[in-house]
Amino acid sequence: MVNPADLVVVVTTVDDPEKANALAQGLVLSRLAACVTQVPQAVSTYWWQGAMETQAEVVLWLKTRRALLPAIEAYFQEHHPYTVPECVALPMLGVSAAYGQWVWDQTQETVDSL
């Protein structure tokens, strides 16, 4: 049985649907995420280089293992289009046993090869 404390949802944003799709596919193909859900048409307001910005973005929700966070951050450094990519990990509290096991199984190959 998978311990829910070992699973997280990582949130990031991308400014372009094609870039979001490429990032999502790369994360799933590399087994860094079991699933990446893309939520289009979000709007973010933030400070960047001394100015307040408002940007349309796609929110990505990566379902993965906590142990893969360093590898995901490294992947973002190489493949994410932002200079400072958002990488926020949220615990999967109350995840169903079947879904938790599925996330675990889909990311097993990567964990074993680290």
C-alpha angles and dihedrals in degrees: 000000000000118000108232088217087069092059130076142174111228117206124205136155134221128190098223131051093221091052090046091052093048091050092047093049093047092051093050094043090051090049091237088124131028090209137359117203115202117210110190130202100037117149120214127194116196146141116265125173093341097312133094110242134192116200137175108234144173113236115218121203111197117196108207150123124292089231090063095060095099091049091048091050089051090048090051091051089057103035110020113101094220125088089222107026119201110244110173118164119206121190118245098235115182095009114167115255093238095050093044090052091048092053089047093049095047092053097040096098092058095045092050091051097050 
